[in-house]
Amino acid sequence: MKPASFATAVTATLFAATIAASPAGAEEPPAIEVPLVNQAPEAWGHTFDGIDSIEDLPGWAVPDRRDYRNKQVFLTGDAVTFEDGKLIITTARHCVDNEGDALTDENISEDPCPEGKKTFYTTARVYTPWFEGGEFSTEVTGEIRTPDVRGARSAIWLQNDNEYCTGSGFNRYYGEIDMVEHYTHGGNLPMSPSTVHLGCNQETRKTVGHSQRRTWVYPALTDAERTWRADIGKRTIAFSLDGAPINQNWQHETLPDISHDEWEDMDQELWDRIMHRPWRLILNQYVESAAWAQPAGDEDPFPVRRLIIDSVQVTYPQNTDDTEQPAVPAPTDSSTSADRSGSSVVAQLLGVIGVLGLLAIPLIGWLTQNWQLPALPGLPDLPTFPGI
């Protein structure tokens, strides 16, 4: 990596100190102030090979707390496991006698809890370490394993270090990039939606930029390994699934990449200040509670769901090509033609000299045997020695 500026070095130090101080069970990694810099860090990622627990991933965090909106739901590190090089988030219903009882594999129930039992749910949200923004790409390979039954949402998304517009400490620079939010209600099984929520209007306390792209994978997006990718550019965001663009609306019309030009109140400066924040990747399954998302009731079936992540990678433009460039520029077409023309003339001349040399060899031999050269005047004949 090229030497960073002083501002970048200070930023990296703040990152390292904050991440080291955040235990795996921390509720939220704290926000970090990072100046706008041009020097992007090196690419990073993880395949989870040889990982047994979240403690084996420095800087990663899993909050342990009750859900803010649904008090029946607990986010817990117990719902995160590692198997065969994969990070697995499990979402399940539990039936227990009393609130406060341990929620374990033994009391998971896909059917409604019997009378007299209390209903709770466990799931997890996994945070990666903070990383610098700007222009970058994020790629996640994984599998959403869920039946077509309402009640849960699987998500892979990016969030910067600013508070959402409805928070008490929000500012203009909130950023959220949802690579996929997969719903299990109303025939959504084949759909992979990608959404952005950018900036905050300080008067309305709503996002300045909101846009969505979709693609469909029939008969279902689920139960097969997929690769989602988000490419954040200087002024656009492009999404893809398994290498194909996610670029349609509800009517299956093809749309251009998301750009700040879509919104009247978003200019290049606001876009830059949102994108050049620290970002983190979030992996989670959410037990639905809002009416619009058609949550499952306690009396409905609630199958076990899993979000299975095989790999995570973040790259930056200057890390995509490590090929060393030649010190001397390649010749232009005209100079190449001139070089070839000059080389051709030299080759022809050398060929003529070679032919003449071949003809000269037998001629010299004939002259040696058939033509006696007279001795030079004033020089005696050389004596002849026996054996020579």
C-alpha positions in Angstrom: 0.0 0.0 0.0 1.3 3.5 -0.8 2.3 5.7 2.1 -0.8 7.4 3.5 -1.1 11.1 4.4 -1.0 12.2 8.0 -4.8 12.5 8.1 -5.1 9.0 6.9 -2.6 7.7 9.5 -4.6 9.4 12.3 -7.8 7.9 10.9 -6.2 4.4 10.9 -5.1 4.9 14.5 -8.6 5.9 15.5 -10.0 2.9 13.7 -7.6 0.5 15.4 -8.2 1.9 18.9 -11.9 1.8 18.6 -12.1 -1.7 17.1 -9.7 -3.1 19.7 -11.8 -1.5 22.5 -15.1 -3.0 21.2 -15.9 -6.4 22.7 -17.6 -9.0 20.6 -20.9 -8.5 22.5 -20.9 -4.7 22.2 -24.2 -3.2 21.4 -23.0 -0.7 18.8 -19.5 0.1 17.6 -19.1 3.8 18.2 -19.1 6.4 15.5 -15.7 7.8 14.3 -14.9 11.1 12.8 -12.8 10.6 9.6 -11.7 13.5 7.3 -12.1 13.3 3.6 -9.0 11.7 2.1 -8.0 10.4 -1.3 -5.8 7.5 -0.1 -8.0 4.4 0.2 -6.9 1.4 2.2 -6.1 -2.0 0.9 -8.8 -4.6 0.1 -10.0 -6.8 2.9 -12.3 -9.7 3.4 -13.0 -13.1 5.1 -13.9 -16.6 4.0 -14.4 -17.8 7.7 -12.2 -20.9 7.2 -11.0 -22.1 10.6 -13.3 -19.7 12.5 -15.1 -21.3 15.5 -16.7 -18.2 17.1 -17.1 -14.5 16.6 -14.3 -13.9 19.1 -12.0 -15.3 16.4 -12.8 -12.2 14.2 -11.1 -9.1 15.6 -13.3 -6.0 15.3 -16.5 -7.9 14.5 -19.4 -7.4 16.8 -22.7 -9.2 17.7 -25.0 -7.2 20.0 -26.8 -9.0 22.8 -30.1 -7.2 23.6 -33.8 -7.1 23.1 -35.1 -5.8 19.9 -36.2 -2.1 20.1 -39.5 -2.6 18.4 -40.5 -6.1 19.4 -39.9 -7.1 23.0 -40.5 -10.8 22.2 -37.3 -10.8 20.0 -33.8 -11.2 21.4 -30.6 -10.5 19.4 -28.0 -12.9 20.7 -24.6 -14.2 19.9 -26.0 -17.6 20.5 -27.8 -17.4 17.2 -24.4 -17.0 15.3 -22.5 -20.2 14.6 -19.7 -21.3 12.3 -19.6 -24.5 10.3 -17.5 -25.6 7.3 -16.1 -22.2 6.7 -19.5 -20.4 6.8 -21.0 -17.9 9.2 -24.6 -18.9 10.0 -27.3 -16.8 11.6 -30.3 -18.8 12.8 -33.7 -17.3 13.5 -36.2 -19.3 15.5 -39.3 -19.3 17.8 -39.0 -20.5 21.4 -41.6 -21.8 23.8 -40.8 -21.3 27.5 -42.6 -21.3 30.9 -41.5 -17.9 32.1 -39.9 -14.7 30.8 -36.2 -15.0 31.6 -35.9 -18.7 30.9 -33.0 -19.7 28.7 -33.8 -19.7 24.9 -32.1 -22.8 23.7 -32.2 -25.3 20.8 -34.3 -27.6 23.0 -37.2 -25.2 23.3 -37.4 -24.2 19.6 -40.8 -24.7 18.1 -42.0 -24.1 14.5 -45.6 -24.6 15.6 -47.4 -22.1 17.8 -46.6 -22.4 21.5 -49.1 -24.5 23.5 -51.4 -22.8 26.0 -49.5 -21.7 29.1 -46.2 -21.2 27.4 -44.6 -17.9 26.5 -43.5 -17.1 23.0 -40.1 -15.5 22.2 -37.8 -15.4 19.2 -34.0 -15.3 18.7 -32.0 -14.0 15.9 -28.8 -12.0 15.3 -27.2 -9.0 13.8 -23.5 -9.2 12.8 -21.3 -6.1 12.3 -18.0 -6.1 10.5 -15.2 -3.7 11.5 -15.4 -0.2 10.2 -13.7 0.5 6.9 -13.1 3.7 4.9 -15.5 4.7 2.3 -15.2 6.8 -0.9 -15.3 4.7 -4.0 -15.4 1.0 -3.1 -17.0 -2.3 -3.9 -18.6 -4.9 -1.5 -19.2 -8.5 -2.5 -20.9 -11.1 -0.3 -21.5 -14.7 -1.2 -24.1 -16.6 0.8 -27.5 -18.4 0.9 -30.9 -17.4 2.3 -32.5 -20.6 3.6 -36.1 -19.9 4.3 -39.5 -21.2 3.2 -42.2 -19.0 1.6 -43.8 -18.2 5.0 -44.2 -14.7 6.3 -42.5 -13.5 9.4 -38.8 -12.8 8.7 -36.5 -10.7 6.6 -32.9 -11.5 5.6 -30.6 -8.6 4.9 -27.0 -7.8 3.8 -26.4 -4.1 4.0 -24.0 -1.2 4.5 -24.3 1.7 6.9 -22.0 4.6 7.6 -21.2 6.0 11.0 -24.0 8.6 11.1 -27.3 8.3 12.9 -30.6 7.7 11.0 -32.7 10.8 10.3 -35.1 10.1 13.2 -32.4 9.8 15.8 -31.6 12.4 18.4 -28.0 13.0 17.1 -28.6 12.9 13.3 -26.9 15.1 10.8 -27.1 15.5 7.0 -24.7 12.7 6.2 -26.5 9.4 6.9 -25.8 6.6 4.4 -27.4 3.2 4.0 -26.9 0.8 1.1 -29.0 -2.3 1.2 -27.5 -5.0 -1.0 -30.4 -7.3 -0.4 -33.5 -7.2 1.8 -35.4 -10.5 1.2 -39.0 -10.7 2.4 -41.0 -13.8 2.9 -44.5 -12.4 2.5 -46.8 -11.8 -0.5 -44.9 -13.9 -3.1 -41.5 -12.2 -2.6 -39.6 -15.5 -2.6 -38.0 -14.9 -6.1 -37.2 -11.2 -5.7 -33.9 -9.6 -4.7 -34.4 -5.9 -3.9 -31.5 -3.5 -3.4 -32.2 -0.1 -1.9 -30.4 3.1 -0.9 -31.3 5.7 1.8 -28.9 8.7 1.6 -28.7 12.0 3.5 -31.1 13.6 5.9 -33.4 16.6 5.4 -33.0 18.4 8.7 -36.5 19.9 8.5 -38.6 16.8 7.5 -36.2 14.3 9.2 -36.5 12.1 6.2 -33.8 10.8 3.8 -32.9 13.1 0.9 -32.2 10.2 -1.5 -34.2 7.0 -1.6 -34.2 4.6 -4.6 -34.6 0.9 -5.2 -33.7 -1.6 -7.9 -34.9 -5.2 -8.2 -34.3 -8.5 -10.0 -36.2 -11.8 -9.9 -34.8 -15.3 -9.8 -37.5 -17.9 -10.5 -38.8 -20.0 -9.0 -37.0 -18.7 -5.8 -33.9 -16.7 -4.8 -33.6 -18.9 -1.7 -31.9 -22.2 -1.0 -29.1 -21.7 -3.4 -25.7 -19.9 -3.0 -25.7 -16.4 -4.5 -23.3 -13.5 -4.8 -24.5 -10.0 -4.2 -22.3 -7.0 -5.1 -22.5 -3.2 -4.7 -20.2 -0.9 -6.6 -20.0 2.6 -5.1 -18.6 5.0 -7.7 -17.9 8.7 -7.8 -21.5 9.5 -8.5 -23.4 6.2 -9.0 -24.2 3.0 -7.2 -24.6 -0.3 -9.1 -25.9 -3.6 -7.8 -25.5 -7.1 -9.2 -26.6 -10.6 -8.4 -24.4 -13.5 -9.6 -22.7 -11.0 -12.0 -26.0 -9.8 -13.6 -27.2 -6.3 -12.9 -30.0 -5.6 -10.4 -31.6 -2.8 -12.3 -35.4 -3.1 -12.7 -38.4 -1.6 -11.1 -41.7 -3.3 -10.1 -42.8 -3.2 -13.8 -39.6 -5.0 -14.9 -38.4 -1.9 -16.7 -34.7 -1.5 -16.9 -33.3 1.6 -15.0 -29.9 3.2 -15.0 -27.5 2.9 -12.0 -28.6 4.9 -9.0 -27.2 8.4 -9.1 -27.4 11.5 -7.0 -28.9 13.2 -10.1 -32.2 11.4 -9.3 -32.8 13.8 -6.3 -33.2 17.6 -6.4 -31.7 18.1 -2.9 -28.7 15.8 -3.5 -25.6 17.4 -5.1 -22.0 16.1 -5.6 -20.8 17.6 -2.3 -23.5 16.0 -0.2 -22.9 12.7 -2.0 -19.2 12.9 -1.3 -19.6 13.7 2.3 -21.9 10.7 2.7 -19.7 8.2 0.9 -16.4 9.4 2.4 -17.5 8.3 5.9 -16.5 5.1 7.7 -18.8 2.2 6.7 -19.5 -1.2 8.1 -21.3 -4.3 6.6 -24.2 -5.7 8.5 -25.5 -9.2 8.2 -28.8 -10.0 9.9 -32.2 -11.7 9.9 -35.1 -9.6 11.3 -38.2 -10.9 12.9 -40.9 -8.7 11.3 -43.1 -6.6 13.6 -44.3 -3.7 11.4 -47.8 -4.2 9.9 -46.6 -3.3 6.3 -44.2 -6.2 6.4 -46.9 -8.7 7.3 -45.4 -10.2 10.4 -46.2 -13.7 11.6 -48.4 -13.9 14.7 -47.7 -16.1 17.6 -50.6 -18.3 16.4 -48.9 -18.8 12.9 -46.3 -21.3 12.0 -42.7 -19.9 12.2 -40.1 -22.2 10.5 -36.5 -21.9 11.4 -34.6 -19.6 9.0 -30.9 -19.3 8.3 -28.7 -16.8 6.6 -25.5 -18.6 5.6 -22.5 -16.4 4.6 -19.6 -18.0 2.8 -17.4 -14.9 2.1 -17.2 -11.1 2.4 -14.9 -8.9 0.4 -14.4 -5.1 0.2 -12.2 -3.7 -2.6 -11.1 -0.3 -3.8 -10.4 0.9 -7.3 -6.6 1.1 -6.9 -6.5 -2.5 -5.6 -8.2 -4.0 -8.6 -5.1 -4.1 -10.8 -1.7 -4.8 -9.3 0.0 -5.2 -12.7 3.2 -3.2 -12.8 3.1 -0.7 -15.7 6.1 -0.5 -18.1 8.6 2.4 -17.5 8.6 3.3 -21.2 5.3 4.0 -23.0 4.3 1.7 -25.8 5.1 3.0 -29.3 2.3 4.5 -31.3 1.0 2.9 -34.5 3.1 5.3 -36.7 6.3 4.7 -34.8 5.7 1.0 -34.8 5.3 1.0 -38.6 8.5 3.0 -39.0 10.4 0.6 -36.7 9.1 -2.3 -38.7 10.1 -0.6 -42.0 13.7 0.1 -40.7 14.0 -3.4 -39.4 13.0 -4.8 -42.8 15.7 -2.8 -44.7 18.4 -4.0 -42.3 17.2 -7.6 -42.6 17.4 -7.4 -46.4 20.9 -5.9 -46.4 22.1 -8.6 -44.0 20.6 -11.2 -46.2 22.5 -9.9 -49.3 25.8 -9.9 -47.3 25.2 -13.4 -46.2 24.6 -14.7 -49.8 27.8 -12.9 -51.0 29.7 -14.5 -48.1 28.5 -18.0 -49.2 29.6 -17.4 -52.8 33.0 -16.1 -51.7 34.0 -19.3 -49.8 34.3 -21.7 -52.9 35.8 -18.9 -55.0 38.6 -18.4 -52.5 39.2 -22.1 -52.4 39.5 -22.3 -56.2 41.9 -19.4 -56.3 44.1 -21.0 -53.6 44.5 -24.2 -55.7 44.7 -22.9 -59.2 46.3 -19.4 -59.0 49.9 -18.9 -57.7 50.4 -15.4 -56.5 53.9 -14.0 -57.3 56.2 -13.2 -54.4 56.3 -9.6 -53.4 59.5 -7.8 -54.7 62.4 -7.5 -52.2 61.1 -10.3 -49.9 62.8 -13.7 -49.9 60.8 -16.9 -50.3 60.0 -18.5 -46.9 61.8 -21.7 -46.2 59.9 -25.0 -46.2 60.1 -27.1 -43.0 59.6 -30.8 -42.9 56.2 -31.9 -41.6 54.6 -28.6 -42.4 
